[in-house]
Amino acid sequence: MKQTLLYIYILILTSLSVNTRGQDTLNSYLNTGANNNAGLKVMFNEYMAALEKVPQVGALPDPTIAFGYFIQPVETRLGPQKAKLSATQMFPWFGTLAANKGSAEWFAKARYEMFSEAKSKLYYDIKASYYNLFFARKAIAITKENITILTSLKGITDVMVESGKASAIDQYRLQMEINDLDNQLAEITDNMNLLKVKFNTLLNVDIQSEIAIPEMLPDNILLHKQSELDSVYSGNSALNSFNYQLKGLEYKKKAASKEGLPKISLGLEYAVIGKGNSTAGDAGNDAIVFPKIGLTVPVYRKKYRAKVQEVIYKQKAKESGKADKKNSVTVLFETAWNDYLNAIRRIELYRKQTTLAEKSLAVLKTNYETNSKDFEEILRMERRLLKYALEHEKAVADKNASVAFIRYLQGK
């Protein structure tokens, strides 16, 4: 009893180790794909460019410096005015720069979410391709095993035919079945090679690169449906991008409304005075530097009202776009959740069916060796066993693909 428990314990640890190694390998491929993907690099650089917009719109306008030289000096009380130097700084209305900066920051965050959406989609594509490779590898192994089993039956049929207990037709049927499996194996192998090319292309590496495929996939499971859907709504990158764009538009509307308010300019002016004929005590001295203040009054109100209204329409468009995206994401989640539940049912079904088919096959083989009956049923049951084994592994791959798609919807 203790030995049995020890064996089970070792088996569980081995399974966990295989699953962990498989997940680590997949994570390594995800990192490789993200680092090598040219499209992701484009979107990330666009995000970095959007960040550089923040200090631009949050800065004051450049000051204006003017210098004037009088070709014909202007006589003043103190002497001829030869030149004039002035510096002026324009100040937007209070809060305008902060509004422009806030808008740029939120739009940069929206751009990052678009990058995150593309990265999540790439991760899902890599995972789905990886699970297809897993199934193809399993299909090759299962098909080879079935060919071996059928080949071992040839010894039984040969003995039965030679002893006159069975017809040579049994040998022909068996060979036909083996030929079909050989052809099926060739098709699966060719498809495996194609899947490898697609996978390596997703990673942007040499298409002939070797791919490490685990014997087992990790047992990815989903939690309660509503909690998973809530995670989709809170984590979906496309929805978050709409949220950030709406916040950016709110700041943009505030900035547009402030554009219709006066702008203040502050400056200094300095005049160069030459020596003249004046007998005043301070003749020929530079005039005192004096400050000046100006006000730009927005007179044409229509264009400023139009700017605000333009942003309002954009807000309405983004709100409708967000609602439409949320509906489509909900449908995608429901479809993926249904596929997930269906895969779980199929896994359990084909596990049961395989057990029953194996028991039936054992009985049929005993009957055939005893009274040479039901050989066709043996072949039919072998086909069922092959089908159940393949369908079981396909269900495992589909289950993991469904989980991967829901994780993509959650922005992971």
C-alpha positions as CSV (number, residue, x, y, z in Angstrom):
1,M,0.0,0.0,0.0
2,K,2.8,2.4,0.9
3,Q,4.6,1.6,-2.3
4,T,1.4,2.4,-4.3
5,L,1.0,5.8,-2.5
6,L,4.7,6.5,-3.1
7,Y,4.3,5.7,-6.8
8,I,1.2,8.0,-7.1
9,Y,3.1,10.8,-5.3
10,I,6.0,10.5,-7.7
11,L,3.7,10.5,-10.7
12,I,2.0,13.7,-9.5
13,L,5.3,15.4,-8.9
14,T,6.5,14.4,-12.4
15,S,3.3,15.6,-14.0
16,L,3.6,19.0,-12.2
17,S,7.3,19.2,-13.3
18,V,6.3,18.5,-16.9
19,N,3.5,21.1,-16.8
20,T,5.9,23.7,-15.3
21,R,8.6,23.1,-17.9
22,G,5.9,23.3,-20.6
23,Q,4.6,26.6,-19.3
24,D,8.2,28.0,-19.0
25,T,8.9,27.0,-22.5
26,L,5.8,28.6,-23.8
27,N,6.6,31.8,-21.8
28,S,10.0,31.8,-23.4
29,Y,8.4,31.7,-26.9
30,L,6.0,34.5,-25.9
31,N,8.9,36.7,-24.9
32,T,10.8,35.9,-28.1
33,G,7.7,36.7,-30.2
34,A,7.2,40.0,-28.4
35,N,10.8,41.0,-28.8
36,N,11.0,40.1,-32.5
37,N,7.6,41.3,-33.8
38,A,8.0,44.3,-36.1
39,G,4.4,45.4,-35.7
40,L,4.7,45.6,-31.9
41,K,7.9,47.7,-32.3
42,V,5.9,50.1,-34.6
43,M,3.1,50.5,-32.0
44,F,5.5,50.9,-29.1
45,N,7.4,53.7,-30.9
46,E,4.1,55.4,-31.7
47,Y,3.4,55.3,-28.0
48,M,6.8,56.7,-27.2
49,A,6.1,59.5,-29.7
50,A,2.8,60.2,-28.1
51,L,4.6,60.7,-24.7
52,E,6.8,63.3,-26.3
53,K,3.7,65.3,-27.2
54,V,3.1,66.0,-23.4
55,P,6.0,68.4,-22.8
56,Q,5.3,70.1,-26.1
57,V,1.6,71.1,-25.4
58,G,2.3,71.8,-21.7
59,A,5.0,74.5,-22.4
60,L,4.5,78.2,-22.8
61,P,4.8,79.8,-26.3
62,D,8.3,80.9,-27.2
63,P,8.9,84.5,-26.1
64,T,9.1,87.2,-28.8
65,I,12.2,89.4,-28.9
66,A,12.3,92.4,-31.3
67,F,15.0,94.8,-32.1
68,G,14.5,98.0,-34.1
69,Y,17.1,100.4,-35.5
70,F,16.0,103.8,-36.6
71,I,17.6,104.8,-39.9
72,Q,16.4,108.3,-39.3
73,P,16.8,108.8,-35.5
74,V,13.7,110.1,-33.8
75,E,14.3,113.2,-31.8
76,T,13.2,113.1,-28.2
77,R,13.6,115.5,-25.2
78,L,16.7,113.6,-24.1
79,G,18.2,113.1,-27.5
80,P,17.8,111.1,-30.7
81,Q,16.3,107.6,-30.3
82,K,18.6,105.3,-32.3
83,A,17.3,101.8,-31.5
84,K,14.7,99.9,-29.5
85,L,14.8,96.4,-27.9
86,S,11.8,94.6,-26.6
87,A,10.9,91.1,-25.2
88,T,7.3,89.8,-24.9
89,Q,5.9,86.6,-23.4
90,M,2.4,85.4,-24.2
91,F,0.5,83.6,-21.4
92,P,-2.6,81.5,-22.3
93,W,-5.6,81.8,-19.9
94,F,-5.2,80.0,-16.6
95,G,-5.5,76.2,-16.9
96,T,-5.1,76.1,-20.7
97,L,-1.6,74.5,-20.6
98,A,-2.7,72.0,-17.9
99,A,-5.7,71.0,-20.0
100,N,-3.6,70.5,-23.1
101,K,-1.1,68.5,-21.1
102,G,-3.8,66.3,-19.5
103,S,-5.3,65.6,-22.9
104,A,-1.9,64.5,-24.3
105,E,-1.2,62.3,-21.3
106,W,-4.5,60.4,-21.6
107,F,-4.2,60.0,-25.4
108,A,-0.7,58.6,-24.8
109,K,-2.2,56.1,-22.3
110,A,-4.7,55.2,-25.0
111,R,-1.9,54.6,-27.5
112,Y,-0.2,52.3,-25.0
113,E,-3.4,50.3,-24.6
114,M,-3.5,49.9,-28.4
115,F,0.1,48.5,-28.1
116,S,-1.0,46.2,-25.3
117,E,-4.0,45.0,-27.4
118,A,-1.6,44.1,-30.2
119,K,0.7,42.3,-27.8
120,S,-2.1,40.3,-26.2
121,K,-3.3,39.3,-29.7
122,L,0.2,38.2,-30.6
123,Y,0.4,36.1,-27.4
124,Y,-2.9,34.4,-28.2
125,D,-1.8,33.6,-31.8
126,I,1.4,32.1,-30.4
127,K,-0.4,30.1,-27.8
128,A,-3.1,28.8,-30.3
129,S,-0.3,27.8,-32.7
130,Y,1.6,26.1,-29.9
131,Y,-1.5,24.1,-28.9
132,N,-2.0,23.1,-32.5
133,L,1.6,21.8,-32.6
134,F,0.9,19.9,-29.4
135,F,-2.1,18.2,-30.9
136,A,-0.3,17.4,-34.2
137,R,2.5,15.8,-32.2
138,K,0.1,13.8,-30.2
139,A,-1.8,12.8,-33.3
140,I,1.4,11.5,-34.9
141,A,2.3,9.5,-31.8
142,I,-1.2,8.0,-31.5
143,T,-1.4,7.1,-35.2
144,K,2.0,5.4,-35.0
145,E,0.9,3.5,-32.0
146,N,-2.3,2.3,-33.8
147,I,-0.2,1.2,-36.8
148,T,2.0,-0.8,-34.4
149,I,-1.1,-2.4,-32.8
150,L,-2.6,-3.3,-36.2
151,T,0.7,-4.7,-37.4
152,S,0.8,-6.9,-34.3
153,L,-2.6,-8.3,-35.3
154,K,-1.1,-9.6,-38.6
155,G,0.5,-12.4,-36.6
156,I,-2.9,-13.5,-35.3
157,T,-4.6,-13.2,-38.7
158,D,-1.8,-15.1,-40.4
159,V,-2.1,-18.0,-37.9
160,M,-5.9,-18.0,-38.2
161,V,-5.7,-18.1,-42.0
162,E,-3.0,-20.8,-42.2
163,S,-5.0,-23.0,-39.8
164,G,-8.1,-22.5,-42.0
165,K,-10.1,-20.9,-39.2
166,A,-10.3,-17.5,-41.0
167,S,-10.5,-16.2,-44.6
168,A,-7.7,-14.4,-46.3
169,I,-10.1,-11.5,-46.6
170,D,-9.1,-10.7,-42.9
171,Q,-5.6,-10.2,-44.0
172,Y,-6.6,-7.9,-46.8
173,R,-8.9,-5.8,-44.5
174,L,-6.1,-5.5,-42.0
175,Q,-3.6,-4.4,-44.7
176,M,-6.1,-1.9,-46.1
177,E,-6.6,-0.4,-42.6
178,I,-2.8,-0.1,-42.1
179,N,-2.5,1.6,-45.5
180,D,-5.1,4.1,-44.5
181,L,-3.3,4.9,-41.3
182,D,0.0,5.2,-43.2
183,N,-1.6,7.8,-45.4
184,Q,-3.2,9.6,-42.4
185,L,0.2,9.7,-40.7
186,A,1.8,11.2,-43.8
187,E,-0.9,13.9,-43.9
188,I,-0.5,14.7,-40.2
189,T,3.3,14.9,-40.6
190,D,3.0,17.3,-43.5
191,N,0.6,19.4,-41.5
192,M,3.0,19.4,-38.6
193,N,5.8,20.8,-40.8
194,L,3.4,23.6,-41.9
195,L,2.5,24.4,-38.3
196,K,6.1,24.7,-37.4
197,V,6.7,27.2,-40.2
198,K,3.7,29.2,-39.1
199,F,4.8,29.1,-35.4
200,N,8.4,30.2,-36.2
201,T,7.0,32.9,-38.5
202,L,5.0,34.3,-35.5
203,L,8.2,34.4,-33.5
204,N,10.0,36.0,-36.5
205,V,12.9,33.4,-36.3
206,D,14.3,30.9,-38.8
207,I,11.4,28.8,-40.1
208,Q,13.5,25.7,-39.6
209,S,14.2,26.4,-35.9
210,E,13.4,23.4,-33.6
211,I,10.4,23.8,-31.4
212,A,10.2,22.2,-27.9
213,I,6.7,20.7,-27.5
214,P,5.8,19.3,-24.1
215,E,4.3,15.8,-23.5
216,M,1.5,17.4,-21.4
217,L,-0.2,20.8,-21.4
218,P,-0.7,22.7,-18.1
219,D,-4.2,22.2,-16.6
220,N,-5.5,25.8,-17.3
221,I,-8.8,26.4,-15.7
222,L,-11.2,29.3,-15.5
223,L,-12.9,30.7,-12.5
224,H,-16.6,31.6,-12.1
225,K,-18.0,32.9,-15.4
226,Q,-19.1,36.3,-14.1
227,S,-15.8,37.0,-12.4
228,E,-14.0,36.1,-15.7
229,L,-16.4,38.4,-17.6
230,D,-15.8,41.2,-15.1
231,S,-12.0,40.8,-15.7
232,V,-12.7,41.1,-19.4
233,Y,-14.5,44.4,-18.9
234,S,-11.9,45.8,-16.6
235,G,-8.8,44.5,-18.4
236,N,-9.6,44.6,-22.1
237,S,-7.1,46.8,-23.7
238,A,-9.4,48.0,-26.5
239,L,-12.1,49.1,-23.9
240,N,-9.4,50.8,-21.8
241,S,-8.2,52.6,-24.8
242,F,-11.7,54.0,-25.3
243,N,-11.8,55.0,-21.7
244,Y,-8.5,56.9,-21.9
245,Q,-9.5,58.6,-25.2
246,L,-12.7,59.8,-23.5
247,K,-10.7,61.3,-20.7
248,G,-8.4,62.9,-23.1
249,L,-11.3,64.4,-25.0
250,E,-12.7,65.8,-21.7
251,Y,-9.4,67.7,-21.2
252,K,-9.4,68.7,-24.9
253,K,-12.9,70.1,-24.5
254,K,-11.7,72.1,-21.5
255,A,-8.7,73.4,-23.4
256,A,-10.9,74.3,-26.4
257,S,-13.2,76.3,-24.1
258,K,-10.3,78.2,-22.6
259,E,-9.0,79.1,-26.1
260,G,-12.0,81.5,-26.3
261,L,-10.7,83.4,-23.2
262,P,-8.2,86.3,-23.4
263,K,-4.5,85.8,-23.6
264,I,-2.1,87.9,-21.5
265,S,1.2,89.2,-22.7
266,L,3.9,90.6,-20.5
267,G,7.1,92.4,-21.8
268,L,9.9,94.8,-21.3
269,E,11.1,97.6,-23.7
270,Y,14.4,99.3,-23.7
271,A,15.3,102.3,-25.9
272,V,18.8,103.5,-26.9
273,I,19.1,107.3,-26.7
274,G,22.0,109.1,-28.4
275,K,23.5,112.5,-27.4
276,G,21.7,115.4,-28.8
277,N,21.7,119.2,-28.5
278,S,19.5,119.1,-25.4
279,T,20.9,120.9,-22.4
280,A,18.9,118.6,-20.0
281,G,21.1,117.0,-17.3
282,D,20.3,113.4,-18.4
283,A,20.6,114.1,-22.1
284,G,22.3,111.2,-24.0
285,N,21.5,108.7,-21.4
286,D,19.5,105.5,-22.1
287,A,15.8,105.8,-21.3
288,I,14.6,103.8,-18.3
289,V,13.4,100.3,-19.1
290,F,9.7,100.1,-18.7
291,P,7.3,97.1,-18.6
292,K,4.3,96.6,-20.8
293,I,1.3,94.4,-20.7
294,G,-1.1,93.3,-23.4
295,L,-4.3,91.5,-23.8
296,T,-5.4,89.4,-26.8
297,V,-9.2,89.4,-26.9
298,P,-10.9,86.6,-28.9
299,V,-13.4,88.5,-30.9
300,Y,-14.6,85.9,-33.4
301,R,-16.5,83.6,-31.0
302,K,-18.0,81.3,-33.6
303,K,-14.7,79.4,-34.3
304,Y,-14.2,78.8,-30.6
305,R,-17.7,77.5,-30.1
306,A,-17.2,75.2,-33.1
307,K,-14.0,73.8,-31.5
308,V,-15.8,72.9,-28.4
309,Q,-18.7,71.4,-30.3
310,E,-16.3,69.4,-32.4
311,V,-14.9,67.7,-29.3
312,I,-18.4,67.0,-28.0
313,Y,-19.2,65.2,-31.2
314,K,-16.0,63.2,-30.9
315,Q,-16.9,62.2,-27.4
316,K,-20.3,60.9,-28.5
317,A,-18.6,59.0,-31.3
318,K,-16.1,57.4,-28.8
319,E,-18.9,56.5,-26.4
320,S,-20.8,54.8,-29.1
321,G,-17.6,53.0,-30.3
322,K,-17.0,51.9,-26.7
323,A,-20.5,50.5,-26.4
324,D,-20.2,48.7,-29.7
325,K,-16.8,47.2,-28.7
326,K,-18.1,46.1,-25.4
327,N,-21.0,44.2,-27.1
328,S,-18.6,42.5,-29.5
329,V,-16.2,41.6,-26.7
330,T,-19.2,40.1,-24.7
331,V,-20.2,38.0,-27.7
332,L,-16.6,36.8,-28.1
333,F,-16.3,35.9,-24.4
334,E,-19.6,34.0,-24.5
335,T,-18.4,32.0,-27.5
336,A,-15.0,31.3,-25.9
337,W,-16.7,30.3,-22.6
338,N,-19.0,27.9,-24.5
339,D,-16.0,26.4,-26.3
340,Y,-14.3,26.0,-22.9
341,L,-17.2,24.1,-21.4
342,N,-17.6,22.0,-24.5
343,A,-13.9,21.0,-24.4
344,I,-14.2,20.0,-20.8
345,R,-17.3,17.8,-21.6
346,R,-15.4,16.3,-24.6
347,I,-12.4,15.5,-22.5
348,E,-14.5,13.6,-20.0
349,L,-16.6,11.9,-22.7
350,Y,-13.6,10.6,-24.7
351,R,-11.9,9.4,-21.5
352,K,-15.0,7.2,-20.8
353,Q,-15.4,6.1,-24.4
354,T,-11.8,5.1,-24.6
355,T,-12.1,2.9,-21.5
356,L,-15.2,1.2,-22.9
357,A,-13.7,0.7,-26.3
358,E,-10.6,-0.9,-24.8
359,K,-12.7,-3.4,-22.8
360,S,-14.8,-4.1,-25.9
361,L,-11.7,-4.7,-28.0
362,A,-10.3,-7.1,-25.5
363,V,-13.5,-9.2,-25.7
364,L,-13.5,-9.1,-29.5
365,K,-9.9,-10.2,-29.7
366,T,-10.6,-13.2,-27.4
367,N,-13.7,-14.1,-29.5
368,Y,-11.7,-13.9,-32.7
369,E,-8.9,-16.1,-31.5
370,T,-11.5,-18.6,-30.2
371,N,-13.9,-18.9,-33.1
372,S,-12.5,-16.5,-35.8
373,K,-15.6,-14.2,-35.6
374,D,-16.0,-10.4,-35.5
375,F,-12.7,-9.5,-37.1
376,E,-14.4,-6.6,-38.9
377,E,-15.6,-5.5,-35.5
378,I,-12.1,-5.6,-34.2
379,L,-11.0,-3.2,-37.0
380,R,-14.0,-1.0,-36.4
381,M,-13.2,-0.8,-32.7
382,E,-9.6,0.0,-33.4
383,R,-10.8,2.9,-35.5
384,R,-13.0,4.1,-32.7
385,L,-10.1,3.9,-30.2
386,L,-8.0,5.9,-32.6
387,K,-10.8,8.5,-33.0
388,Y,-11.4,8.7,-29.3
389,A,-7.7,9.2,-28.6
390,L,-7.3,11.9,-31.2
391,E,-10.5,13.6,-30.1
392,H,-9.4,13.6,-26.5
393,E,-6.1,15.3,-27.3
394,K,-7.9,17.7,-29.6
395,A,-10.3,18.6,-26.7
396,V,-7.3,19.2,-24.4
397,A,-5.8,21.6,-27.0
398,D,-9.1,23.3,-27.6
399,K,-9.6,23.8,-23.9
400,N,-6.3,25.5,-23.6
401,A,-6.9,27.6,-26.7
402,S,-10.3,28.8,-25.2
403,V,-8.6,29.8,-22.0
404,A,-5.9,31.6,-24.0
405,F,-8.5,33.5,-26.0
406,I,-10.3,34.6,-22.8
407,R,-7.0,35.7,-21.4
408,Y,-6.5,37.8,-24.5
409,L,-9.9,39.4,-24.0
410,Q,-8.7,40.2,-20.5
411,G,-5.6,42.0,-21.8
412,K,-3.2,39.3,-20.6
